[in-house]
Amino acid sequence: MALLTSVADPVACQRACQEYDGCFFFSYSFVTSRCRLKNDLAWESAASAIGVTSGPKYCDEFYRGKLSRDDDDVSLHMNLNN
């Protein structure tokens, strides 16, 4: 879908996903500082990689089934693959 470079951290990557139409999930690489924005089919090809973390557009979407959330109260719920 989209690949962003020089992204500061996974939180910034998730926020980029929130601003991008058609983005449902993201993956962030700590090694390259790249953020990959993914569509709604991302879970069908999910894979793990060392130094990469992924998550949903909104944390509540994954945990509670909601599609929107106030930006002031976004917290990141992800597994870090170290």
Phi and psi in radians as a Rosetta constraint file:
Dihedral C 1 N 2 CA 2 C 2 CIRCULARHARMONIC -2.607 0.35
Dihedral N 2 CA 2 C 2 N 3 CIRCULARHARMONIC 2.516 0.35
Dihedral C 2 N 3 CA 3 C 3 CIRCULARHARMONIC -2.165 0.35
Dihedral N 3 CA 3 C 3 N 4 CIRCULARHARMONIC 2.080 0.35
Dihedral C 3 N 4 CA 4 C 4 CIRCULARHARMONIC -1.838 0.35
Dihedral N 4 CA 4 C 4 N 5 CIRCULARHARMONIC 2.470 0.35
Dihedral C 4 N 5 CA 5 C 5 CIRCULARHARMONIC -1.934 0.35
Dihedral N 5 CA 5 C 5 N 6 CIRCULARHARMONIC 2.808 0.35
Dihedral C 5 N 6 CA 6 C 6 CIRCULARHARMONIC 1.005 0.35
Dihedral N 6 CA 6 C 6 N 7 CIRCULARHARMONIC 0.746 0.35
Dihedral C 6 N 7 CA 7 C 7 CIRCULARHARMONIC -1.570 0.35
Dihedral N 7 CA 7 C 7 N 8 CIRCULARHARMONIC 2.335 0.35
Dihedral C 7 N 8 CA 8 C 8 CIRCULARHARMONIC -1.106 0.35
Dihedral N 8 CA 8 C 8 N 9 CIRCULARHARMONIC -0.761 0.35
Dihedral C 8 N 9 CA 9 C 9 CIRCULARHARMONIC -2.920 0.35
Dihedral N 9 CA 9 C 9 N 10 CIRCULARHARMONIC 3.052 0.35
Dihedral C 9 N 10 CA 10 C 10 CIRCULARHARMONIC -1.064 0.35
Dihedral N 10 CA 10 C 10 N 11 CIRCULARHARMONIC -0.542 0.35
Dihedral C 10 N 11 CA 11 C 11 CIRCULARHARMONIC -1.126 0.35
Dihedral N 11 CA 11 C 11 N 12 CIRCULARHARMONIC -0.760 0.35
Dihedral C 11 N 12 CA 12 C 12 CIRCULARHARMONIC -1.124 0.35
Dihedral N 12 CA 12 C 12 N 13 CIRCULARHARMONIC -0.628 0.35
Dihedral C 12 N 13 CA 13 C 13 CIRCULARHARMONIC -1.141 0.35
Dihedral N 13 CA 13 C 13 N 14 CIRCULARHARMONIC -0.777 0.35
Dihedral C 13 N 14 CA 14 C 14 CIRCULARHARMONIC -1.099 0.35
Dihedral N 14 CA 14 C 14 N 15 CIRCULARHARMONIC -0.708 0.35
Dihedral C 14 N 15 CA 15 C 15 CIRCULARHARMONIC -1.129 0.35
Dihedral N 15 CA 15 C 15 N 16 CIRCULARHARMONIC -0.642 0.35
Dihedral C 15 N 16 CA 16 C 16 CIRCULARHARMONIC -1.095 0.35
Dihedral N 16 CA 16 C 16 N 17 CIRCULARHARMONIC -0.714 0.35
Dihedral C 16 N 17 CA 17 C 17 CIRCULARHARMONIC -1.060 0.35
Dihedral N 17 CA 17 C 17 N 18 CIRCULARHARMONIC -0.709 0.35
Dihedral C 17 N 18 CA 18 C 18 CIRCULARHARMONIC -1.106 0.35
Dihedral N 18 CA 18 C 18 N 19 CIRCULARHARMONIC -0.477 0.35
Dihedral C 18 N 19 CA 19 C 19 CIRCULARHARMONIC -1.635 0.35
Dihedral N 19 CA 19 C 19 N 20 CIRCULARHARMONIC -0.082 0.35
Dihedral C 19 N 20 CA 20 C 20 CIRCULARHARMONIC -1.864 0.35
Dihedral N 20 CA 20 C 20 N 21 CIRCULARHARMONIC 2.062 0.35
Dihedral C 20 N 21 CA 21 C 21 CIRCULARHARMONIC -1.081 0.35
Dihedral N 21 CA 21 C 21 N 22 CIRCULARHARMONIC 2.354 0.35
Dihedral C 21 N 22 CA 22 C 22 CIRCULARHARMONIC 1.565 0.35
Dihedral N 22 CA 22 C 22 N 23 CIRCULARHARMONIC -0.111 0.35
Dihedral C 22 N 23 CA 23 C 23 CIRCULARHARMONIC -1.507 0.35
Dihedral N 23 CA 23 C 23 N 24 CIRCULARHARMONIC 2.274 0.35
Dihedral C 23 N 24 CA 24 C 24 CIRCULARHARMONIC -2.077 0.35
Dihedral N 24 CA 24 C 24 N 25 CIRCULARHARMONIC -0.465 0.35
Dihedral C 24 N 25 CA 25 C 25 CIRCULARHARMONIC -2.485 0.35
Dihedral N 25 CA 25 C 25 N 26 CIRCULARHARMONIC 2.865 0.35
Dihedral C 25 N 26 CA 26 C 26 CIRCULARHARMONIC -2.477 0.35
Dihedral N 26 CA 26 C 26 N 27 CIRCULARHARMONIC 2.779 0.35
Dihedral C 26 N 27 CA 27 C 27 CIRCULARHARMONIC -2.307 0.35
Dihedral N 27 CA 27 C 27 N 28 CIRCULARHARMONIC 2.384 0.35
Dihedral C 27 N 28 CA 28 C 28 CIRCULARHARMONIC -2.133 0.35
Dihedral N 28 CA 28 C 28 N 29 CIRCULARHARMONIC 2.303 0.35
Dihedral C 28 N 29 CA 29 C 29 CIRCULARHARMONIC -1.771 0.35
Dihedral N 29 CA 29 C 29 N 30 CIRCULARHARMONIC 2.078 0.35
Dihedral C 29 N 30 CA 30 C 30 CIRCULARHARMONIC -1.204 0.35
Dihedral N 30 CA 30 C 30 N 31 CIRCULARHARMONIC -0.490 0.35
Dihedral C 30 N 31 CA 31 C 31 CIRCULARHARMONIC -1.261 0.35
Dihedral N 31 CA 31 C 31 N 32 CIRCULARHARMONIC -0.777 0.35
Dihedral C 31 N 32 CA 32 C 32 CIRCULARHARMONIC -1.820 0.35
Dihedral N 32 CA 32 C 32 N 33 CIRCULARHARMONIC -0.168 0.35
Dihedral C 32 N 33 CA 33 C 33 CIRCULARHARMONIC 1.035 0.35
Dihedral N 33 CA 33 C 33 N 34 CIRCULARHARMONIC 0.561 0.35
Dihedral C 33 N 34 CA 34 C 34 CIRCULARHARMONIC -1.765 0.35
Dihedral N 34 CA 34 C 34 N 35 CIRCULARHARMONIC 2.562 0.35
Dihedral C 34 N 35 CA 35 C 35 CIRCULARHARMONIC -2.131 0.35
Dihedral N 35 CA 35 C 35 N 36 CIRCULARHARMONIC 2.100 0.35
Dihedral C 35 N 36 CA 36 C 36 CIRCULARHARMONIC -1.847 0.35
Dihedral N 36 CA 36 C 36 N 37 CIRCULARHARMONIC 2.141 0.35
Dihedral C 36 N 37 CA 37 C 37 CIRCULARHARMONIC -1.610 0.35
Dihedral N 37 CA 37 C 37 N 38 CIRCULARHARMONIC 2.381 0.35
Dihedral C 37 N 38 CA 38 C 38 CIRCULARHARMONIC -2.202 0.35
Dihedral N 38 CA 38 C 38 N 39 CIRCULARHARMONIC 2.665 0.35
Dihedral C 38 N 39 CA 39 C 39 CIRCULARHARMONIC -1.497 0.35
Dihedral N 39 CA 39 C 39 N 40 CIRCULARHARMONIC -2.943 0.35
Dihedral C 39 N 40 CA 40 C 40 CIRCULARHARMONIC -1.284 0.35
Dihedral N 40 CA 40 C 40 N 41 CIRCULARHARMONIC -0.107 0.35
Dihedral C 40 N 41 CA 41 C 41 CIRCULARHARMONIC -1.686 0.35
Dihedral N 41 CA 41 C 41 N 42 CIRCULARHARMONIC 0.139 0.35
Dihedral C 41 N 42 CA 42 C 42 CIRCULARHARMONIC -1.037 0.35
Dihedral N 42 CA 42 C 42 N 43 CIRCULARHARMONIC -0.667 0.35
Dihedral C 42 N 43 CA 43 C 43 CIRCULARHARMONIC -1.175 0.35
Dihedral N 43 CA 43 C 43 N 44 CIRCULARHARMONIC -0.384 0.35
Dihedral C 43 N 44 CA 44 C 44 CIRCULARHARMONIC -1.180 0.35
Dihedral N 44 CA 44 C 44 N 45 CIRCULARHARMONIC -0.432 0.35
Dihedral C 44 N 45 CA 45 C 45 CIRCULARHARMONIC -2.124 0.35
Dihedral N 45 CA 45 C 45 N 46 CIRCULARHARMONIC 0.515 0.35
Dihedral C 45 N 46 CA 46 C 46 CIRCULARHARMONIC -1.144 0.35
Dihedral N 46 CA 46 C 46 N 47 CIRCULARHARMONIC 2.433 0.35
Dihedral C 46 N 47 CA 47 C 47 CIRCULARHARMONIC -2.578 0.35
Dihedral N 47 CA 47 C 47 N 48 CIRCULARHARMONIC 2.681 0.35
Dihedral C 47 N 48 CA 48 C 48 CIRCULARHARMONIC -1.766 0.35
Dihedral N 48 CA 48 C 48 N 49 CIRCULARHARMONIC 2.687 0.35
Dihedral C 48 N 49 CA 49 C 49 CIRCULARHARMONIC -2.601 0.35
Dihedral N 49 CA 49 C 49 N 50 CIRCULARHARMONIC 2.547 0.35
Dihedral C 49 N 50 CA 50 C 50 CIRCULARHARMONIC -1.177 0.35
Dihedral N 50 CA 50 C 50 N 51 CIRCULARHARMONIC 2.321 0.35
Dihedral C 50 N 51 CA 51 C 51 CIRCULARHARMONIC 1.418 0.35
Dihedral N 51 CA 51 C 51 N 52 CIRCULARHARMONIC 0.195 0.35
Dihedral C 51 N 52 CA 52 C 52 CIRCULARHARMONIC -2.157 0.35
Dihedral N 52 CA 52 C 52 N 53 CIRCULARHARMONIC 2.424 0.35
Dihedral C 52 N 53 CA 53 C 53 CIRCULARHARMONIC -2.243 0.35
Dihedral N 53 CA 53 C 53 N 54 CIRCULARHARMONIC 2.588 0.35
Dihedral C 53 N 54 CA 54 C 54 CIRCULARHARMONIC -2.341 0.35
Dihedral N 54 CA 54 C 54 N 55 CIRCULARHARMONIC 2.812 0.35
Dihedral C 54 N 55 CA 55 C 55 CIRCULARHARMONIC -2.926 0.35
Dihedral N 55 CA 55 C 55 N 56 CIRCULARHARMONIC 3.074 0.35
Dihedral C 55 N 56 CA 56 C 56 CIRCULARHARMONIC -1.433 0.35
Dihedral N 56 CA 56 C 56 N 57 CIRCULARHARMONIC 2.898 0.35
Dihedral C 56 N 57 CA 57 C 57 CIRCULARHARMONIC -0.967 0.35
Dihedral N 57 CA 57 C 57 N 58 CIRCULARHARMONIC -0.805 0.35
Dihedral C 57 N 58 CA 58 C 58 CIRCULARHARMONIC -2.232 0.35
Dihedral N 58 CA 58 C 58 N 59 CIRCULARHARMONIC 2.399 0.35
Dihedral C 58 N 59 CA 59 C 59 CIRCULARHARMONIC -1.050 0.35
Dihedral N 59 CA 59 C 59 N 60 CIRCULARHARMONIC -0.699 0.35
Dihedral C 59 N 60 CA 60 C 60 CIRCULARHARMONIC -1.139 0.35
Dihedral N 60 CA 60 C 60 N 61 CIRCULARHARMONIC -0.515 0.35
Dihedral C 60 N 61 CA 61 C 61 CIRCULARHARMONIC -1.024 0.35
Dihedral N 61 CA 61 C 61 N 62 CIRCULARHARMONIC -0.709 0.35
Dihedral C 61 N 62 CA 62 C 62 CIRCULARHARMONIC -1.348 0.35
Dihedral N 62 CA 62 C 62 N 63 CIRCULARHARMONIC -0.761 0.35
Dihedral C 62 N 63 CA 63 C 63 CIRCULARHARMONIC -1.554 0.35
Dihedral N 63 CA 63 C 63 N 64 CIRCULARHARMONIC -0.497 0.35
Dihedral C 63 N 64 CA 64 C 64 CIRCULARHARMONIC -2.252 0.35
Dihedral N 64 CA 64 C 64 N 65 CIRCULARHARMONIC -0.036 0.35
Dihedral C 64 N 65 CA 65 C 65 CIRCULARHARMONIC 1.419 0.35
Dihedral N 65 CA 65 C 65 N 66 CIRCULARHARMONIC 0.243 0.35
Dihedral C 65 N 66 CA 66 C 66 CIRCULARHARMONIC -1.579 0.35
Dihedral N 66 CA 66 C 66 N 67 CIRCULARHARMONIC 2.664 0.35
Dihedral C 66 N 67 CA 67 C 67 CIRCULARHARMONIC -1.844 0.35
Dihedral N 67 CA 67 C 67 N 68 CIRCULARHARMONIC -0.104 0.35
Dihedral C 67 N 68 CA 68 C 68 CIRCULARHARMONIC -2.500 0.35
Dihedral N 68 CA 68 C 68 N 69 CIRCULARHARMONIC 2.805 0.35
Dihedral C 68 N 69 CA 69 C 69 CIRCULARHARMONIC -2.813 0.35
Dihedral N 69 CA 69 C 69 N 70 CIRCULARHARMONIC 2.603 0.35
Dihedral C 69 N 70 CA 70 C 70 CIRCULARHARMONIC -1.163 0.35
Dihedral N 70 CA 70 C 70 N 71 CIRCULARHARMONIC 2.358 0.35
Dihedral C 70 N 71 CA 71 C 71 CIRCULARHARMONIC -1.072 0.35
Dihedral N 71 CA 71 C 71 N 72 CIRCULARHARMONIC -0.495 0.35
Dihedral C 71 N 72 CA 72 C 72 CIRCULARHARMONIC -1.235 0.35
Dihedral N 72 CA 72 C 72 N 73 CIRCULARHARMONIC -0.275 0.35
Dihedral C 72 N 73 CA 73 C 73 CIRCULARHARMONIC -2.184 0.35
Dihedral N 73 CA 73 C 73 N 74 CIRCULARHARMONIC 0.557 0.35
Dihedral C 73 N 74 CA 74 C 74 CIRCULARHARMONIC -1.510 0.35
Dihedral N 74 CA 74 C 74 N 75 CIRCULARHARMONIC 2.218 0.35
Dihedral C 74 N 75 CA 75 C 75 CIRCULARHARMONIC -2.159 0.35
Dihedral N 75 CA 75 C 75 N 76 CIRCULARHARMONIC 2.572 0.35
Dihedral C 75 N 76 CA 76 C 76 CIRCULARHARMONIC -1.631 0.35
Dihedral N 76 CA 76 C 76 N 77 CIRCULARHARMONIC 2.154 0.35
Dihedral C 76 N 77 CA 77 C 77 CIRCULARHARMONIC -2.020 0.35
Dihedral N 77 CA 77 C 77 N 78 CIRCULARHARMONIC 1.670 0.35
Dihedral C 77 N 78 CA 78 C 78 CIRCULARHARMONIC -2.435 0.35
Dihedral N 78 CA 78 C 78 N 79 CIRCULARHARMONIC 2.769 0.35
Dihedral C 78 N 79 CA 79 C 79 CIRCULARHARMONIC -1.662 0.35
Dihedral N 79 CA 79 C 79 N 80 CIRCULARHARMONIC 2.235 0.35
Dihedral C 79 N 80 CA 80 C 80 CIRCULARHARMONIC -1.640 0.35
Dihedral N 80 CA 80 C 80 N 81 CIRCULARHARMONIC 2.145 0.35
Dihedral C 80 N 81 CA 81 C 81 CIRCULARHARMONIC -1.588 0.35
Dihedral N 81 CA 81 C 81 N 82 CIRCULARHARMONIC 1.725 0.35
